[in-house]
Amino acid sequence: MSNTQEKHLTRLALGKGYVLEKVGKGPHHGRFAIINKAQGSRVRSGVPDAEFSFSLQEAEDWLGKLAK
């Protein structure tokens, strides 16, 4: 996904009360964390070997399932 799609998902997440953050180093580099702004905690992705990180497509799918 492109930088434009990343920006779109960042705005989508903020509108639903979440923050989309890039995961730094290590095996999850290039993945993203979704953080609940109210609780300050990361959301579980349900992806094996990537418990708290999402690809942009996985993040879009997860955010798309939420009601506003």
Distance bins in CASP14 RR format, pairs under 12 A and 6 or more apart:
PFRMAT RR
TARGET T0000
AUTHOR 0000-0000-0000
RMODE 2
METHOD distances of the structure
MODEL  1
1 7 0 0 0 0 0 1 0 0 0 0 0
1 8 0 0 0 0 1 0 0 0 0 0 0
1 9 0 0 0 0 1 0 0 0 0 0 0
1 10 0 0 0 0 0 1 0 0 0 0 0
1 20 0 0 0 0 0 1 0 0 0 0 0
1 30 0 0 0 0 0 1 0 0 0 0 0
1 31 0 0 0 0 0 1 0 0 0 0 0
1 32 0 0 0 0 0 1 0 0 0 0 0
1 54 0 0 0 0 0 1 0 0 0 0 0
1 55 0 0 0 0 1 0 0 0 0 0 0
1 56 1 0 1 0 0 0 0 0 0 0 0
1 57 1 0 0 1 0 0 0 0 0 0 0
1 58 0 0 0 0 0 1 0 0 0 0 0
1 59 0 0 0 0 1 0 0 0 0 0 0
1 60 0 0 0 0 1 0 0 0 0 0 0
2 8 0 0 0 0 1 0 0 0 0 0 0
2 9 0 0 0 0 0 1 0 0 0 0 0
2 56 0 0 0 0 1 0 0 0 0 0 0
3 9 0 0 0 0 0 1 0 0 0 0 0
3 10 0 0 0 0 0 1 0 0 0 0 0
3 22 0 0 0 0 0 1 0 0 0 0 0
3 56 0 0 0 0 0 1 0 0 0 0 0
4 10 0 0 0 0 0 1 0 0 0 0 0
4 11 0 0 0 0 0 1 0 0 0 0 0
4 56 0 0 0 0 0 1 0 0 0 0 0
5 11 0 0 0 0 0 1 0 0 0 0 0
5 12 0 0 0 0 0 1 0 0 0 0 0
5 20 0 0 0 0 0 1 0 0 0 0 0
5 32 0 0 0 0 0 1 0 0 0 0 0
5 55 0 0 0 0 0 1 0 0 0 0 0
5 56 1 0 0 1 0 0 0 0 0 0 0
5 57 0 0 0 0 1 0 0 0 0 0 0
5 59 0 0 0 0 1 0 0 0 0 0 0
5 60 1 0 0 1 0 0 0 0 0 0 0
6 12 0 0 0 0 0 1 0 0 0 0 0
6 13 0 0 0 0 0 1 0 0 0 0 0
6 20 1 0 0 1 0 0 0 0 0 0 0
6 21 0 0 0 0 0 1 0 0 0 0 0
6 22 0 0 0 0 1 0 0 0 0 0 0
6 30 0 0 0 0 0 1 0 0 0 0 0
6 31 0 0 0 0 0 1 0 0 0 0 0
6 32 0 0 0 0 1 0 0 0 0 0 0
6 54 0 0 0 0 0 1 0 0 0 0 0
6 55 0 0 0 0 0 1 0 0 0 0 0
6 56 1 0 0 1 0 0 0 0 0 0 0
6 57 0 0 0 0 0 1 0 0 0 0 0
6 59 0 0 0 0 1 0 0 0 0 0 0
6 60 0 0 0 0 0 1 0 0 0 0 0
7 13 0 0 0 0 0 1 0 0 0 0 0
7 14 0 0 0 0 0 1 0 0 0 0 0
7 20 0 0 0 0 1 0 0 0 0 0 0
7 56 0 0 0 0 0 1 0 0 0 0 0
8 14 0 0 0 0 0 1 0 0 0 0 0
8 15 0 0 0 0 0 1 0 0 0 0 0
8 20 0 0 0 0 0 1 0 0 0 0 0
8 56 0 0 0 0 1 0 0 0 0 0 0
8 59 0 0 0 0 0 1 0 0 0 0 0
8 60 0 0 0 0 1 0 0 0 0 0 0
8 63 0 0 0 0 0 1 0 0 0 0 0
8 64 0 0 0 0 0 1 0 0 0 0 0
9 15 0 0 0 0 0 1 0 0 0 0 0
9 16 0 0 0 0 0 1 0 0 0 0 0
9 18 0 0 0 0 1 0 0 0 0 0 0
9 19 0 0 0 0 0 1 0 0 0 0 0
9 20 1 0 1 0 0 0 0 0 0 0 0
9 21 0 0 0 0 0 1 0 0 0 0 0
9 22 0 0 0 0 0 1 0 0 0 0 0
9 32 1 0 0 1 0 0 0 0 0 0 0
9 34 0 0 0 0 1 0 0 0 0 0 0
9 54 0 0 0 0 1 0 0 0 0 0 0
9 55 0 0 0 0 0 1 0 0 0 0 0
9 56 1 0 0 1 0 0 0 0 0 0 0
9 57 0 0 0 0 1 0 0 0 0 0 0
9 58 0 0 0 0 0 1 0 0 0 0 0
9 59 1 0 1 0 0 0 0 0 0 0 0
9 60 1 0 1 0 0 0 0 0 0 0 0
9 61 0 0 0 0 0 1 0 0 0 0 0
9 62 0 0 0 0 0 1 0 0 0 0 0
9 63 1 0 0 1 0 0 0 0 0 0 0
9 64 0 0 0 0 1 0 0 0 0 0 0
10 16 0 0 0 0 0 1 0 0 0 0 0
10 17 0 0 0 0 0 1 0 0 0 0 0
10 18 0 0 0 0 1 0 0 0 0 0 0
10 19 0 0 0 0 1 0 0 0 0 0 0
10 20 1 0 1 0 0 0 0 0 0 0 0
10 21 0 0 0 0 1 0 0 0 0 0 0
10 22 0 0 0 0 0 1 0 0 0 0 0
10 32 0 0 0 0 1 0 0 0 0 0 0
10 34 0 0 0 0 0 1 0 0 0 0 0
10 35 0 0 0 0 0 1 0 0 0 0 0
10 56 0 0 0 0 0 1 0 0 0 0 0
10 59 0 0 0 0 1 0 0 0 0 0 0
10 60 0 0 0 0 0 1 0 0 0 0 0
10 63 0 0 0 0 0 1 0 0 0 0 0
11 17 0 0 0 0 0 1 0 0 0 0 0
11 18 0 0 0 0 0 1 0 0 0 0 0
11 19 0 0 0 0 0 1 0 0 0 0 0
11 20 0 0 0 0 1 0 0 0 0 0 0
11 60 0 0 0 0 0 1 0 0 0 0 0
11 63 0 0 0 0 0 1 0 0 0 0 0
12 18 0 0 0 0 1 0 0 0 0 0 0
12 19 0 0 0 0 0 1 0 0 0 0 0
12 20 0 0 0 0 1 0 0 0 0 0 0
12 34 0 0 0 0 0 1 0 0 0 0 0
12 56 0 0 0 0 0 1 0 0 0 0 0
12 59 0 0 0 0 1 0 0 0 0 0 0
12 60 1 0 0 1 0 0 0 0 0 0 0
12 61 0 0 0 0 0 1 0 0 0 0 0
12 62 0 0 0 0 0 1 0 0 0 0 0
12 63 1 0 1 0 0 0 0 0 0 0 0
12 64 1 0 0 1 0 0 0 0 0 0 0
12 65 0 0 0 0 0 1 0 0 0 0 0
12 66 0 0 0 0 1 0 0 0 0 0 0
12 68 0 0 0 0 0 1 0 0 0 0 0
13 19 1 0 0 1 0 0 0 0 0 0 0
13 20 1 0 1 0 0 0 0 0 0 0 0
13 21 0 0 0 0 1 0 0 0 0 0 0
13 32 0 0 0 0 1 0 0 0 0 0 0
13 33 0 0 0 0 0 1 0 0 0 0 0
13 34 1 0 0 1 0 0 0 0 0 0 0
13 35 0 0 0 0 1 0 0 0 0 0 0
13 36 0 0 0 0 0 1 0 0 0 0 0
13 37 0 0 0 0 1 0 0 0 0 0 0
13 43 0 0 0 0 1 0 0 0 0 0 0
13 54 0 0 0 0 0 1 0 0 0 0 0
13 56 0 0 0 0 0 1 0 0 0 0 0
13 59 1 0 0 1 0 0 0 0 0 0 0
13 60 0 0 0 0 1 0 0 0 0 0 0
13 62 0 0 0 0 1 0 0 0 0 0 0
13 63 1 0 1 0 0 0 0 0 0 0 0
13 64 0 0 0 0 0 1 0 0 0 0 0
13 66 0 0 0 0 1 0 0 0 0 0 0
13 68 0 0 0 0 0 1 0 0 0 0 0
14 20 1 0 0 1 0 0 0 0 0 0 0
14 21 0 0 0 0 0 1 0 0 0 0 0
14 34 0 0 0 0 0 1 0 0 0 0 0
14 35 0 0 0 0 0 1 0 0 0 0 0
14 36 0 0 0 0 0 1 0 0 0 0 0
14 37 0 0 0 0 1 0 0 0 0 0 0
14 63 0 0 0 0 0 1 0 0 0 0 0
14 68 0 0 0 0 0 1 0 0 0 0 0
15 37 0 0 0 0 1 0 0 0 0 0 0
15 63 0 0 0 0 1 0 0 0 0 0 0
15 64 0 0 0 0 0 1 0 0 0 0 0
15 66 0 0 0 0 1 0 0 0 0 0 0
15 68 1 0 0 1 0 0 0 0 0 0 0
16 34 0 0 0 0 1 0 0 0 0 0 0
16 35 0 0 0 0 0 1 0 0 0 0 0
16 36 0 0 0 0 1 0 0 0 0 0 0
16 37 0 0 0 0 1 0 0 0 0 0 0
16 38 0 0 0 0 0 1 0 0 0 0 0
16 43 0 0 0 0 0 1 0 0 0 0 0
16 59 0 0 0 0 0 1 0 0 0 0 0
16 60 0 0 0 0 0 1 0 0 0 0 0
16 62 0 0 0 0 0 1 0 0 0 0 0
16 63 1 0 0 1 0 0 0 0 0 0 0
16 64 0 0 0 0 1 0 0 0 0 0 0
16 65 0 0 0 0 0 1 0 0 0 0 0
16 66 1 0 1 0 0 0 0 0 0 0 0
16 67 0 0 0 0 1 0 0 0 0 0 0
16 68 1 0 0 1 0 0 0 0 0 0 0
17 34 0 0 0 0 1 0 0 0 0 0 0
17 35 0 0 0 0 1 0 0 0 0 0 0
17 36 1 0 0 1 0 0 0 0 0 0 0
17 37 1 0 1 0 0 0 0 0 0 0 0
17 38 1 0 0 1 0 0 0 0 0 0 0
17 39 0 0 0 0 0 1 0 0 0 0 0
17 40 0 0 0 0 0 1 0 0 0 0 0
17 43 0 0 0 0 0 1 0 0 0 0 0
17 63 0 0 0 0 1 0 0 0 0 0 0
17 66 0 0 0 0 1 0 0 0 0 0 0
17 67 0 0 0 0 0 1 0 0 0 0 0
17 68 0 0 0 0 1 0 0 0 0 0 0
18 32 0 0 0 0 0 1 0 0 0 0 0
18 33 0 0 0 0 1 0 0 0 0 0 0
18 34 1 0 1 0 0 0 0 0 0 0 0
18 35 1 0 0 1 0 0 0 0 0 0 0
18 36 1 0 1 0 0 0 0 0 0 0 0
18 37 1 0 0 1 0 0 0 0 0 0 0
18 38 0 0 0 0 1 0 0 0 0 0 0
18 39 0 0 0 0 0 1 0 0 0 0 0
18 40 0 0 0 0 1 0 0 0 0 0 0
18 41 0 0 0 0 0 1 0 0 0 0 0
18 42 0 0 0 0 0 1 0 0 0 0 0
18 43 1 0 0 1 0 0 0 0 0 0 0
18 54 0 0 0 0 0 1 0 0 0 0 0
18 59 0 0 0 0 1 0 0 0 0 0 0
18 62 0 0 0 0 1 0 0 0 0 0 0
18 63 1 0 0 1 0 0 0 0 0 0 0
18 64 0 0 0 0 0 1 0 0 0 0 0
18 66 0 0 0 0 1 0 0 0 0 0 0
18 68 0 0 0 0 0 1 0 0 0 0 0
19 32 0 0 0 0 1 0 0 0 0 0 0
19 33 0 0 0 0 1 0 0 0 0 0 0
19 34 1 0 0 1 0 0 0 0 0 0 0
19 35 1 0 1 0 0 0 0 0 0 0 0
19 36 0 0 0 0 1 0 0 0 0 0 0
19 37 1 0 1 0 0 0 0 0 0 0 0
19 38 0 0 0 0 0 1 0 0 0 0 0
19 39 0 0 0 0 0 1 0 0 0 0 0
19 40 0 0 0 0 1 0 0 0 0 0 0
19 41 0 0 0 0 0 1 0 0 0 0 0
19 42 0 0 0 0 1 0 0 0 0 0 0
19 43 0 0 0 0 0 1 0 0 0 0 0
19 59 0 0 0 0 0 1 0 0 0 0 0
19 63 0 0 0 0 0 1 0 0 0 0 0
20 31 0 0 0 0 0 1 0 0 0 0 0
20 32 1 0 1 0 0 0 0 0 0 0 0
20 33 1 0 0 1 0 0 0 0 0 0 0
20 34 1 0 1 0 0 0 0 0 0 0 0
20 35 1 0 0 1 0 0 0 0 0 0 0
20 36 0 0 0 0 0 1 0 0 0 0 0
20 37 0 0 0 0 0 1 0 0 0 0 0
20 42 0 0 0 0 0 1 0 0 0 0 0
20 43 0 0 0 0 0 1 0 0 0 0 0
20 53 0 0 0 0 0 1 0 0 0 0 0
20 54 0 0 0 0 1 0 0 0 0 0 0
20 55 0 0 0 0 0 1 0 0 0 0 0
20 56 0 0 0 0 1 0 0 0 0 0 0
20 58 0 0 0 0 0 1 0 0 0 0 0
20 59 1 0 0 1 0 0 0 0 0 0 0
20 60 0 0 0 0 1 0 0 0 0 0 0
20 62 0 0 0 0 0 1 0 0 0 0 0
20 63 0 0 0 0 1 0 0 0 0 0 0
21 28 0 0 0 0 0 1 0 0 0 0 0
21 30 0 0 0 0 0 1 0 0 0 0 0
21 31 0 0 0 0 0 1 0 0 0 0 0
21 32 1 0 0 1 0 0 0 0 0 0 0
21 33 1 0 1 0 0 0 0 0 0 0 0
21 34 0 0 0 0 1 0 0 0 0 0 0
21 35 1 0 0 1 0 0 0 0 0 0 0
21 36 0 0 0 0 0 1 0 0 0 0 0
21 37 0 0 0 0 0 1 0 0 0 0 0
21 40 0 0 0 0 0 1 0 0 0 0 0
21 42 0 0 0 0 1 0 0 0 0 0 0
21 43 0 0 0 0 0 1 0 0 0 0 0
21 52 0 0 0 0 0 1 0 0 0 0 0
21 53 0 0 0 0 1 0 0 0 0 0 0
21 54 0 0 0 0 0 1 0 0 0 0 0
21 59 0 0 0 0 0 1 0 0 0 0 0
22 28 0 0 0 0 1 0 0 0 0 0 0
22 29 0 0 0 0 1 0 0 0 0 0 0
22 30 1 0 0 1 0 0 0 0 0 0 0
22 31 1 0 0 1 0 0 0 0 0 0 0
22 32 1 0 1 0 0 0 0 0 0 0 0
22 33 1 0 0 1 0 0 0 0 0 0 0
22 34 0 0 0 0 0 1 0 0 0 0 0
22 35 0 0 0 0 0 1 0 0 0 0 0
22 53 0 0 0 0 1 0 0 0 0 0 0
22 54 0 0 0 0 0 1 0 0 0 0 0
22 55 0 0 0 0 0 1 0 0 0 0 0
22 56 0 0 0 0 0 1 0 0 0 0 0
22 59 0 0 0 0 0 1 0 0 0 0 0
23 29 1 0 0 1 0 0 0 0 0 0 0
23 30 1 0 0 1 0 0 0 0 0 0 0
23 31 1 0 1 0 0 0 0 0 0 0 0
23 32 1 0 0 1 0 0 0 0 0 0 0
23 33 1 0 1 0 0 0 0 0 0 0 0
23 34 0 0 0 0 0 1 0 0 0 0 0
23 35 0 0 0 0 0 1 0 0 0 0 0
23 42 0 0 0 0 1 0 0 0 0 0 0
23 45 0 0 0 0 0 1 0 0 0 0 0
23 50 0 0 0 0 1 0 0 0 0 0 0
23 51 0 0 0 0 0 1 0 0 0 0 0
23 52 0 0 0 0 1 0 0 0 0 0 0
23 53 1 0 1 0 0 0 0 0 0 0 0
23 54 0 0 0 0 1 0 0 0 0 0 0
23 55 0 0 0 0 0 1 0 0 0 0 0
23 56 0 0 0 0 0 1 0 0 0 0 0
23 59 0 0 0 0 0 1 0 0 0 0 0
24 30 1 0 0 1 0 0 0 0 0 0 0
24 31 0 0 0 0 1 0 0 0 0 0 0
24 32 0 0 0 0 1 0 0 0 0 0 0
24 33 0 0 0 0 1 0 0 0 0 0 0
24 53 0 0 0 0 1 0 0 0 0 0 0
25 31 0 0 0 0 0 1 0 0 0 0 0
26 50 0 0 0 0 0 1 0 0 0 0 0
26 53 0 0 0 0 0 1 0 0 0 0 0
27 49 1 0 0 1 0 0 0 0 0 0 0
27 50 0 0 0 0 1 0 0 0 0 0 0
27 51 0 0 0 0 0 1 0 0 0 0 0
27 53 0 0 0 0 1 0 0 0 0 0 0
28 42 0 0 0 0 0 1 0 0 0 0 0
28 45 0 0 0 0 0 1 0 0 0 0 0
28 47 0 0 0 0 1 0 0 0 0 0 0
28 49 0 0 0 0 1 0 0 0 0 0 0
28 50 1 0 1 0 0 0 0 0 0 0 0
28 51 0 0 0 0 1 0 0 0 0 0 0
28 52 0 0 0 0 1 0 0 0 0 0 0
28 53 1 0 1 0 0 0 0 0 0 0 0
28 54 0 0 0 0 1 0 0 0 0 0 0
28 55 0 0 0 0 0 1 0 0 0 0 0
29 50 0 0 0 0 0 1 0 0 0 0 0
29 53 0 0 0 0 1 0 0 0 0 0 0
29 55 0 0 0 0 0 1 0 0 0 0 0
30 50 0 0 0 0 0 1 0 0 0 0 0
30 53 0 0 0 0 1 0 0 0 0 0 0
30 54 0 0 0 0 0 1 0 0 0 0 0
30 55 0 0 0 0 1 0 0 0 0 0 0
30 56 0 0 0 0 1 0 0 0 0 0 0
30 58 0 0 0 0 0 1 0 0 0 0 0
30 59 0 0 0 0 0 1 0 0 0 0 0
31 42 0 0 0 0 0 1 0 0 0 0 0
31 45 0 0 0 0 1 0 0 0 0 0 0
31 47 0 0 0 0 1 0 0 0 0 0 0
31 49 0 0 0 0 0 1 0 0 0 0 0
31 50 1 0 0 1 0 0 0 0 0 0 0
31 51 0 0 0 0 0 1 0 0 0 0 0
31 52 0 0 0 0 1 0 0 0 0 0 0
31 53 1 1 0 0 0 0 0 0 0 0 0
31 54 1 0 0 1 0 0 0 0 0 0 0
31 55 1 0 0 1 0 0 0 0 0 0 0
31 56 0 0 0 0 1 0 0 0 0 0 0
31 57 0 0 0 0 0 1 0 0 0 0 0
31 58 0 0 0 0 1 0 0 0 0 0 0
31 59 0 0 0 0 1 0 0 0 0 0 0
32 42 0 0 0 0 0 1 0 0 0 0 0
32 43 0 0 0 0 0 1 0 0 0 0 0
32 45 0 0 0 0 1 0 0 0 0 0 0
32 47 0 0 0 0 0 1 0 0 0 0 0
32 50 0 0 0 0 0 1 0 0 0 0 0
32 52 0 0 0 0 0 1 0 0 0 0 0
32 53 1 0 0 1 0 0 0 0 0 0 0
32 54 1 0 1 0 0 0 0 0 0 0 0
32 55 1 0 0 1 0 0 0 0 0 0 0
32 56 1 0 0 1 0 0 0 0 0 0 0
32 57 0 0 0 0 0 1 0 0 0 0 0
32 58 0 0 0 0 1 0 0 0 0 0 0
32 59 1 0 1 0 0 0 0 0 0 0 0
32 60 0 0 0 0 0 1 0 0 0 0 0
32 62 0 0 0 0 0 1 0 0 0 0 0
32 63 0 0 0 0 0 1 0 0 0 0 0
33 40 0 0 0 0 0 1 0 0 0 0 0
33 41 0 0 0 0 0 1 0 0 0 0 0
33 42 1 0 1 0 0 0 0 0 0 0 0
33 43 1 0 0 1 0 0 0 0 0 0 0
33 44 0 0 0 0 0 1 0 0 0 0 0
33 45 0 0 0 0 1 0 0 0 0 0 0
33 47 0 0 0 0 0 1 0 0 0 0 0
33 50 0 0 0 0 0 1 0 0 0 0 0
33 51 0 0 0 0 0 1 0 0 0 0 0
33 52 1 0 1 0 0 0 0 0 0 0 0
33 53 1 0 1 0 0 0 0 0 0 0 0
33 54 1 0 0 1 0 0 0 0 0 0 0
33 55 0 0 0 0 0 1 0 0 0 0 0
33 58 0 0 0 0 0 1 0 0 0 0 0
33 59 0 0 0 0 1 0 0 0 0 0 0
33 62 0 0 0 0 0 1 0 0 0 0 0
34 40 0 0 0 0 0 1 0 0 0 0 0
34 41 0 0 0 0 0 1 0 0 0 0 0
34 42 1 0 0 1 0 0 0 0 0 0 0
34 43 1 0 1 0 0 0 0 0 0 0 0
34 44 0 0 0 0 1 0 0 0 0 0 0
34 45 1 0 0 1 0 0 0 0 0 0 0
34 46 0 0 0 0 0 1 0 0 0 0 0
34 47 0 0 0 0 0 1 0 0 0 0 0
34 52 0 0 0 0 1 0 0 0 0 0 0
34 53 0 0 0 0 1 0 0 0 0 0 0
34 54 1 0 0 1 0 0 0 0 0 0 0
34 55 0 0 0 0 0 1 0 0 0 0 0
34 56 0 0 0 0 0 1 0 0 0 0 0
34 58 0 0 0 0 1 0 0 0 0 0 0
34 59 1 0 0 1 0 0 0 0 0 0 0
34 60 0 0 0 0 0 1 0 0 0 0 0
34 61 0 0 0 0 0 1 0 0 0 0 0
34 62 1 0 0 1 0 0 0 0 0 0 0
34 63 1 0 0 1 0 0 0 0 0 0 0
34 64 0 0 0 0 0 1 0 0 0 0 0
34 65 0 0 0 0 0 1 0 0 0 0 0
34 66 0 0 0 0 0 1 0 0 0 0 0
35 41 1 0 0 1 0 0 0 0 0 0 0
35 42 1 0 1 0 0 0 0 0 0 0 0
35 43 1 0 0 1 0 0 0 0 0 0 0
35 44 0 0 0 0 0 1 0 0 0 0 0
35 52 0 0 0 0 1 0 0 0 0 0 0
35 53 0 0 0 0 0 1 0 0 0 0 0
35 54 0 0 0 0 0 1 0 0 0 0 0
35 59 0 0 0 0 0 1 0 0 0 0 0
36 42 1 0 0 1 0 0 0 0 0 0 0
36 43 1 0 0 1 0 0 0 0 0 0 0
36 44 0 0 0 0 0 1 0 0 0 0 0
36 52 0 0 0 0 0 1 0 0 0 0 0
36 66 0 0 0 0 0 1 0 0 0 0 0
37 43 0 0 0 0 0 1 0 0 0 0 0
41 52 0 0 0 0 1 0 0 0 0 0 0
42 50 0 0 0 0 0 1 0 0 0 0 0
42 51 0 0 0 0 1 0 0 0 0 0 0
42 52 1 0 1 0 0 0 0 0 0 0 0
42 53 0 0 0 0 1 0 0 0 0 0 0
42 54 0 0 0 0 0 1 0 0 0 0 0
42 59 0 0 0 0 0 1 0 0 0 0 0
43 51 0 0 0 0 0 1 0 0 0 0 0
43 52 1 0 0 1 0 0 0 0 0 0 0
43 53 0 0 0 0 1 0 0 0 0 0 0
43 54 0 0 0 0 1 0 0 0 0 0 0
43 58 0 0 0 0 0 1 0 0 0 0 0
43 59 0 0 0 0 1 0 0 0 0 0 0
43 62 1 0 0 1 0 0 0 0 0 0 0
43 63 0 0 0 0 1 0 0 0 0 0 0
43 65 0 0 0 0 0 1 0 0 0 0 0
43 66 0 0 0 0 0 1 0 0 0 0 0
44 50 0 0 0 0 0 1 0 0 0 0 0
44 51 1 0 0 1 0 0 0 0 0 0 0
44 52 1 0 0 1 0 0 0 0 0 0 0
44 53 0 0 0 0 1 0 0 0 0 0 0
44 54 0 0 0 0 1 0 0 0 0 0 0
44 58 0 0 0 0 0 1 0 0 0 0 0
44 62 0 0 0 0 1 0 0 0 0 0 0
45 51 1 0 0 1 0 0 0 0 0 0 0
45 52 1 0 0 1 0 0 0 0 0 0 0
45 53 1 0 0 1 0 0 0 0 0 0 0
45 54 1 0 1 0 0 0 0 0 0 0 0
45 55 0 0 0 0 1 0 0 0 0 0 0
45 57 0 0 0 0 0 1 0 0 0 0 0
45 58 1 0 0 1 0 0 0 0 0 0 0
45 59 0 0 0 0 1 0 0 0 0 0 0
45 61 0 0 0 0 0 1 0 0 0 0 0
45 62 1 0 0 1 0 0 0 0 0 0 0
45 63 0 0 0 0 0 1 0 0 0 0 0
46 52 0 0 0 0 1 0 0 0 0 0 0
46 53 0 0 0 0 1 0 0 0 0 0 0
46 54 0 0 0 0 1 0 0 0 0 0 0
46 58 0 0 0 0 1 0 0 0 0 0 0
46 61 0 0 0 0 0 1 0 0 0 0 0
46 62 0 0 0 0 1 0 0 0 0 0 0
47 53 1 0 0 1 0 0 0 0 0 0 0
47 54 1 0 0 1 0 0 0 0 0 0 0
47 55 0 0 0 0 1 0 0 0 0 0 0
47 57 0 0 0 0 0 1 0 0 0 0 0
47 58 1 0 0 1 0 0 0 0 0 0 0
47 59 0 0 0 0 0 1 0 0 0 0 0
47 61 0 0 0 0 0 1 0 0 0 0 0
47 62 0 0 0 0 0 1 0 0 0 0 0
50 58 0 0 0 0 1 0 0 0 0 0 0
50 59 0 0 0 0 0 1 0 0 0 0 0
52 58 0 0 0 0 0 1 0 0 0 0 0
52 59 0 0 0 0 0 1 0 0 0 0 0
52 62 0 0 0 0 0 1 0 0 0 0 0
53 59 0 0 0 0 1 0 0 0 0 0 0
53 62 0 0 0 0 0 1 0 0 0 0 0
54 60 0 0 0 0 1 0 0 0 0 0 0
54 61 0 0 0 0 1 0 0 0 0 0 0
54 62 1 0 0 1 0 0 0 0 0 0 0
54 63 0 0 0 0 1 0 0 0 0 0 0
55 61 0 0 0 0 1 0 0 0 0 0 0
55 62 0 0 0 0 0 1 0 0 0 0 0
56 62 0 0 0 0 0 1 0 0 0 0 0
56 63 0 0 0 0 0 1 0 0 0 0 0
57 63 0 0 0 0 0 1 0 0 0 0 0
57 64 0 0 0 0 0 1 0 0 0 0 0
58 64 0 0 0 0 0 1 0 0 0 0 0
58 65 0 0 0 0 0 1 0 0 0 0 0
59 65 0 0 0 0 0 1 0 0 0 0 0
59 66 0 0 0 0 0 1 0 0 0 0 0
60 66 0 0 0 0 0 1 0 0 0 0 0
END
